[in-house]
Amino acid sequence: MNATRLPDRALYLTLDQGGHASRALVFDARGQIVAADFQPIAVNHPRPDWVEHDPHELITSLRTAIGNVITPLGARSKDIVAAGLATQRSSLACWDKTTGTALSPIISWQDRRAHGELKPFEPQHQAIHQKTGLFLNAHYGASKLRWCLDHLPAVRTAQHNGTLICGPLASFVLFHLLEERPLLADPANASRTLLWNISTGDWDDGLLTLFGIPRTLLPRCVPTRHHFGHLRINDLMIPLILANGDQSAALFAFGLPQADTAYINVGTGAFIQRVTQQRPDHPRLLTSVVMQTAQHTTYTLEGTINGAASALQWASKTLGVANVESNMENWLGHHITQASMRSTAPLLFLNGVSGLGAPYWIADFQSQFIGTGEVWEKMVAVVESIVFLLHTNLHEMESVYPAPHTIVISGGLATLNGLCQRLADLSGRPVCRPAECEATARGTAFLLAGSGTISDRWSLHSESDPKFIPEMLFTPSPNPALQERYRLWQQAMSNRLLKKPFHGLFQPVKGKV
């Protein structure tokens, strides 16, 4: 099917399964939202470092969201020509391929339960990075799959009976939503398992042997665009022809991504990407596949910050702060005035919520406030820690690419003007926040609708819509107080890393973080 030749009345159904909610949205061929629904899901923390979702609740939330956007369309629902799915990368599940019964919880990408079991594999870290583009880290799937095989009796029984299947969350969702019950994995999600070879585009026999995971337990690898199966909704049979990771899809929310732009998506975690058509290589950053066809692969150099919205939630709970969302913008603005008058050392936050990601890679890094201040100032310090980590990753990328001309930011926390302005001031680059900050579903729709051939017609929002919010451009301004806090934060990070045993893959360089 060539979606670019379909009439202008064609509609596209996108499914976005994220860390706190499942969304279903219907877009038209110009990128306008025709219908949308949002279904929250619970995040469970049964033990420290454990982060899970209930499999039944997650699938039910998607089915409910789909029904809630299809039913109001009435006769126009027949104009839906294709569907696409984007999910949390690195999250995974185990299930019975005969009955469909979930044999494990959905183990979230934030989960670090098996980080202590990775140490024996550290001698192979360079080979793992070369094959996968990733680092030996408990956020990725191999250690989670190994944990399920070692600790869950239902998983071991199904393996003995020959009915076990394990794989990325996307594979679990496709199996349960589609009529054909496929056992398939797309590149963006398969690559987050530490078992997928970025050069061959398939499971790697050496890595499977290393982690003791039989190939027969995994779904078959296919390209990003593929005839995965059909969604049956009442009398409709909608072909699902695209599966991708959430951050991969978000890159395409505003059209084809540009090489001179840094793309940041700030949600539960924060992710910064620079797109390239050639495989990049960096000793401290990720190489990711964001789109793969039979003929071509699009890569990104990627930095990950594990604690963004999740860090604010952690701080809110730890400090007993209510109404963070409604107060955060005022706190950020008030802090600018207070900081200029402050005579004491600034309050800083070393952000290890959900583990310290790029470019440090320390799974068991303990978060810490440095300095004293009021509770609201601590919340501001958490936001600034996200900005500092983003800037650190931007700086790392400049060893491979020229500094970006522009930074495009999206995601839930991108609505904070104070965050965006600080990022512009610290980086010295203009930060563009498009009118629509929810990027994953829009990027999925763009890829469904035909990618570059429709870019001249693709718009983020209709100005006739009374809810239209124009994009904002945050221009860099001199901010010596922020620059000084960043310098002190770097120094604190360096001191902290040098004082404790380093469990990551790279030794910190004295004086530079």
LOKETOR-408019 format. One record per residue (C-alpha): x negated, y negated, z negated. Coordinates in steps of 0.25 Angstrom, whole numbers, plus 5000, padded with zeros to 4 digits. Layout:
BEGIN
PT    X    Y    Z
PT    X    Y    Z
...
***
This chain:
BEGIN
PT    X    Y    Z
PT 5000 5000 5000
PT 4995 4986 5004
PT 5001 4977 4993
PT 4996 4964 5001
PT 5006 4967 5012
PT 5018 4968 5004
PT 5029 4957 5004
PT 5028 4945 4995
PT 5039 4950 4987
PT 5030 4961 4982
PT 5029 4963 4967
PT 5018 4969 4959
PT 5019 4976 4945
PT 5007 4975 4936
PT 5005 4982 4923
PT 4995 4976 4913
PT 4992 4985 4901
PT 4984 4977 4891
PT 4979 4979 4877
PT 4992 4973 4870
PT 5003 4974 4881
PT 5008 4980 4894
PT 5012 4970 4905
PT 5020 4972 4917
PT 5021 4961 4927
PT 5026 4960 4941
PT 5019 4950 4951
PT 5023 4945 4965
PT 5013 4944 4976
PT 5009 4930 4972
PT 5006 4934 4958
PT 5018 4929 4952
PT 5024 4936 4940
PT 5038 4941 4943
PT 5040 4949 4930
PT 5032 4953 4917
PT 5033 4961 4905
PT 5024 4962 4892
PT 5024 4974 4883
PT 5015 4973 4870
PT 5008 4986 4866
PT 5002 4989 4852
PT 4987 4990 4850
PT 4984 5000 4839
PT 4971 5000 4830
PT 4972 5013 4823
PT 4957 5012 4818
PT 4946 5002 4819
PT 4941 5001 4834
PT 4953 5009 4838
PT 4963 5002 4848
PT 4974 5009 4854
PT 4988 5008 4861
PT 4999 5018 4861
PT 5000 5025 4874
PT 5015 5026 4874
PT 5017 5012 4870
PT 5008 5007 4881
PT 5015 5015 4892
PT 5028 5011 4887
PT 5024 4996 4887
PT 5020 4997 4901
PT 5033 5004 4906
PT 5041 4994 4898
PT 5034 4982 4904
PT 5036 4988 4918
PT 5051 4990 4916
PT 5052 4976 4911
PT 5046 4969 4923
PT 5053 4978 4933
PT 5067 4978 4929
PT 5069 4963 4929
PT 5064 4963 4944
PT 5077 4970 4948
PT 5077 4973 4963
PT 5063 4965 4965
PT 5056 4976 4957
PT 5056 4984 4971
PT 5046 4973 4976
PT 5036 4979 4966
PT 5026 4985 4976
PT 5015 4989 4967
PT 5010 4990 4952
PT 4997 4989 4945
PT 4991 4992 4932
PT 4981 4985 4923
PT 4977 4991 4910
PT 4967 4989 4898
PT 4953 4995 4903
PT 4946 5004 4894
PT 4959 5009 4887
PT 4962 5023 4889
PT 4971 5035 4885
PT 4972 5050 4885
PT 4984 5057 4890
PT 4990 5071 4894
PT 4991 5071 4910
PT 5002 5081 4909
PT 5012 5075 4899
PT 5006 5060 4899
PT 5005 5061 4884
PT 4995 5051 4878
PT 4985 5058 4870
PT 4978 5046 4865
PT 4981 5032 4862
PT 4978 5021 4872
PT 4964 5018 4867
PT 4961 5003 4870
PT 4949 4997 4877
PT 4947 4990 4863
PT 4946 5003 4856
PT 4932 5006 4851
PT 4934 5019 4843
PT 4923 5027 4849
PT 4912 5016 4850
PT 4903 5024 4840
PT 4904 5036 4849
PT 4897 5029 4861
PT 4883 5028 4855
PT 4878 5042 4860
PT 4881 5036 4874
PT 4872 5024 4873
PT 4860 5030 4880
PT 4869 5031 4892
PT 4874 5016 4891
PT 4867 5011 4904
PT 4872 5023 4912
PT 4886 5020 4907
PT 4885 5005 4911
PT 4879 5008 4925
PT 4890 5018 4928
PT 4902 5011 4922
PT 4899 4996 4921
PT 4903 4997 4906
PT 4895 4999 4893
PT 4896 5010 4883
PT 4907 5005 4874
PT 4919 5011 4867
PT 4929 5001 4874
PT 4928 5010 4886
PT 4935 5023 4888
PT 4924 5034 4887
PT 4923 5034 4872
PT 4938 5033 4870
PT 4940 5045 4879
PT 4930 5052 4872
PT 4936 5049 4859
PT 4950 5054 4863
PT 4944 5067 4868
PT 4936 5069 4855
PT 4947 5064 4845
PT 4961 5066 4850
PT 4966 5080 4849
PT 4977 5078 4860
PT 4967 5073 4870
PT 4958 5086 4867
PT 4970 5095 4868
PT 4975 5088 4882
PT 4960 5090 4887
PT 4960 5105 4883
PT 4974 5106 4890
PT 4969 5099 4903
PT 4979 5088 4902
PT 4971 5076 4896
PT 4969 5064 4904
PT 4961 5052 4899
PT 4959 5038 4905
PT 4960 5023 4906
PT 4973 5017 4901
PT 4977 5013 4915
PT 4977 5028 4919
PT 4986 5032 4907
PT 4996 5020 4911
PT 4996 5025 4926
PT 4999 5039 4922
PT 5010 5035 4913
PT 5017 5025 4922
PT 5016 5030 4936
PT 5025 5041 4941
PT 5013 5049 4947
PT 5006 5050 4933
PT 4992 5047 4939
PT 4979 5050 4933
PT 4971 5038 4939
PT 4961 5028 4934
PT 4958 5015 4940
PT 4943 5009 4941
PT 4945 4998 4931
PT 4950 5007 4920
PT 4942 5019 4923
PT 4930 5011 4922
PT 4932 5007 4908
PT 4931 5022 4903
PT 4915 5022 4904
PT 4918 5035 4913
PT 4920 5028 4926
PT 4908 5025 4936
PT 4909 5011 4942
PT 4901 5015 4954
PT 4909 5028 4958
PT 4922 5023 4953
PT 4925 5036 4946
PT 4923 5044 4933
PT 4908 5046 4931
PT 4904 5061 4928
PT 4892 5056 4920
PT 4900 5047 4911
PT 4911 5058 4909
PT 4901 5068 4905
PT 4894 5058 4896
PT 4907 5055 4888
PT 4912 5069 4889
PT 4925 5066 4897
PT 4929 5075 4908
PT 4933 5069 4921
PT 4946 5077 4921
PT 4951 5069 4910
PT 4951 5056 4917
PT 4960 5050 4928
PT 4956 5049 4943
PT 4949 5036 4947
PT 4955 5028 4958
PT 4954 5013 4963
PT 4961 5001 4957
PT 4971 5001 4968
PT 4977 5015 4969
PT 4991 5021 4970
PT 4992 5025 4956
PT 5006 5029 4956
PT 5020 5023 4954
PT 5028 5016 4943
PT 5042 5021 4943
PT 5051 5010 4938
PT 5066 5013 4939
PT 5067 5016 4954
PT 5054 5009 4958
PT 5041 5016 4961
PT 5030 5006 4960
PT 5016 5010 4965
PT 5005 5007 4955
PT 4993 5004 4964
PT 4983 4997 4955
PT 4977 5000 4941
PT 4966 4991 4935
PT 4961 4986 4921
PT 4966 4974 4915
PT 4954 4965 4916
PT 4951 4970 4930
PT 4965 4966 4935
PT 4964 4953 4928
PT 4953 4949 4937
PT 4962 4948 4948
PT 4973 4940 4941
PT 4969 4927 4949
PT 4966 4933 4962
PT 4953 4939 4967
PT 4942 4937 4956
PT 4931 4928 4960
PT 4916 4931 4958
PT 4913 4917 4952
PT 4924 4918 4941
PT 4923 4925 4928
PT 4936 4931 4924
PT 4940 4932 4909
PT 4952 4939 4904
PT 4955 4937 4889
PT 4965 4946 4882
PT 4963 4957 4872
PT 4948 4957 4876
PT 4941 4947 4886
PT 4935 4951 4899
PT 4926 4943 4908
PT 4924 4947 4922
PT 4916 4943 4934
PT 4920 4950 4947
PT 4911 4956 4958
PT 4911 4965 4970
PT 4898 4971 4966
PT 4896 4979 4953
PT 4889 4970 4943
PT 4880 4975 4932
PT 4877 4969 4919
PT 4870 4975 4906
PT 4881 4969 4897
PT 4893 4967 4905
PT 4903 4977 4911
PT 4905 4980 4926
PT 4920 4982 4929
PT 4928 4987 4941
PT 4940 4978 4942
PT 4945 4983 4956
PT 4941 4995 4964
PT 4946 5000 4978
PT 4941 5011 4987
PT 4933 5001 4994
PT 4929 4990 4983
PT 4926 4988 4969
PT 4927 4975 4961
PT 4918 4973 4949
PT 4917 4964 4937
PT 4906 4961 4927
PT 4914 4961 4914
PT 4912 4956 4900
PT 4922 4961 4889
PT 4926 4954 4876
PT 4934 4964 4868
PT 4939 4955 4858
PT 4948 4944 4864
PT 4963 4944 4860
PT 4960 4956 4852
PT 4949 4948 4844
PT 4960 4937 4841
PT 4969 4948 4836
PT 4958 4954 4828
PT 4955 4940 4821
PT 4970 4937 4819
PT 4972 4950 4812
PT 4959 4949 4804
PT 4961 4934 4800
PT 4976 4935 4798
PT 4979 4924 4809
PT 4993 4923 4814
PT 4997 4916 4827
PT 4984 4916 4834
PT 4990 4915 4848
PT 4998 4903 4845
PT 4986 4896 4837
PT 4974 4900 4845
PT 4974 4888 4855
PT 4975 4878 4844
PT 4964 4884 4836
PT 4955 4884 4848
PT 4958 4869 4850
PT 4957 4866 4835
PT 4943 4873 4834
PT 4937 4864 4845
PT 4939 4852 4836
PT 4935 4859 4823
PT 4922 4865 4829
PT 4918 4851 4833
PT 4919 4847 4818
PT 4913 4859 4812
PT 4900 4858 4804
PT 4899 4872 4800
PT 4895 4884 4809
PT 4906 4888 4819
PT 4915 4901 4817
PT 4911 4912 4827
PT 4917 4926 4829
PT 4909 4938 4834
PT 4919 4945 4842
PT 4919 4960 4841
PT 4934 4963 4841
PT 4936 4976 4849
PT 4920 4977 4850
PT 4910 4967 4856
PT 4911 4969 4871
PT 4902 4962 4882
PT 4891 4959 4882
PT 4888 4965 4869
PT 4895 4979 4869
PT 4896 4982 4854
PT 4908 4990 4850
PT 4907 4989 4835
PT 4904 4974 4834
PT 4911 4968 4822
PT 4918 4954 4824
PT 4914 4943 4815
PT 4917 4929 4812
PT 4904 4920 4809
PT 4907 4907 4801
PT 4919 4903 4794
PT 4931 4895 4798
PT 4946 4895 4797
PT 4954 4907 4802
PT 4958 4899 4815
PT 4944 4896 4818
PT 4941 4911 4817
PT 4951 4913 4828
PT 4945 4903 4837
PT 4931 4910 4834
PT 4937 4923 4840
PT 4942 4915 4852
PT 4928 4909 4854
PT 4922 4923 4852
PT 4929 4927 4865
PT 4924 4915 4872
PT 4910 4918 4868
PT 4910 4932 4872
PT 4916 4928 4886
PT 4905 4918 4888
PT 4895 4928 4884
PT 4900 4937 4894
PT 4900 4926 4905
PT 4886 4923 4902
PT 4882 4938 4903
PT 4889 4938 4917
PT 4880 4927 4922
PT 4868 4936 4922
PT 4876 4943 4934
PT 4884 4932 4940
PT 4884 4917 4941
PT 4892 4910 4931
PT 4906 4910 4935
PT 4912 4897 4941
PT 4925 4899 4933
PT 4931 4908 4922
PT 4945 4913 4924
PT 4952 4917 4911
PT 4964 4925 4909
PT 4971 4934 4898
PT 4979 4931 4885
PT 4968 4923 4878
PT 4965 4914 4890
PT 4977 4906 4886
PT 4969 4900 4875
PT 4963 4887 4881
PT 4953 4886 4870
PT 4947 4899 4874
PT 4947 4895 4889
PT 4940 4882 4886
PT 4930 4888 4877
PT 4926 4898 4888
PT 4925 4886 4898
PT 4916 4878 4888
PT 4907 4889 4885
PT 4905 4895 4898
PT 4905 4882 4906
PT 4914 4887 4916
PT 4929 4883 4919
PT 4939 4893 4914
PT 4951 4895 4922
PT 4964 4901 4915
PT 4974 4904 4926
PT 4989 4902 4923
PT 4991 4917 4921
PT 4982 4923 4910
PT 4987 4937 4911
PT 4978 4942 4922
PT 4979 4957 4922
PT 4993 4959 4928
PT 4991 4948 4938
PT 4977 4953 4942
PT 4984 4967 4944
PT 4995 4961 4952
PT 4985 4953 4961
PT 4978 4967 4964
PT 4991 4973 4967
PT 4996 4963 4976
PT 4984 4964 4985
PT 4972 4956 4979
PT 4965 4946 4988
PT 4975 4946 4999
PT 4985 4939 4991
PT 4976 4930 4983
PT 4981 4918 4991
PT 4995 4920 4986
PT 4992 4925 4972
PT 4995 4914 4961
PT 4994 4915 4946
PT 5008 4908 4943
PT 5019 4900 4950
PT 5019 4886 4946
PT 5034 4886 4948
PT 5034 4895 4936
PT 5038 4886 4923
PT 5028 4894 4915
PT 5016 4891 4925
PT 5004 4888 4918
PT 4993 4882 4927
PT 4979 4888 4926
PT 4969 4881 4917
PT 4955 4877 4919
PT 4946 4876 4907
PT 4934 4867 4911
PT 4921 4868 4903
PT 4918 4857 4893
PT 4906 4855 4884
PT 4908 4862 4871
PT 4895 4863 4862
PT 4902 4868 4850
PT 4907 4880 4858
PT 4894 4882 4864
PT 4887 4882 4850
PT 4898 4892 4844
PT 4894 4901 4856
PT 4879 4900 4853
PT 4882 4903 4839
PT 4891 4915 4842
PT 4880 4920 4852
PT 4870 4919 4840
PT 4879 4926 4831
PT 4882 4937 4841
PT 4867 4939 4843
PT 4864 4939 4828
PT 4875 4949 4826
PT 4871 4959 4836
PT 4856 4958 4832
PT 4860 4961 4817
PT 4868 4974 4820
PT 4865 4987 4827
PT 4868 4985 4841
PT 4878 4996 4846
PT 4880 4991 4860
PT 4872 4994 4872
PT 4864 4981 4873
PT 4854 4974 4863
PT 4857 4960 4861
PT 4847 4950 4865
PT 4842 4941 4854
PT 4847 4926 4856
PT 4857 4930 4867
PT 4870 4936 4866
***
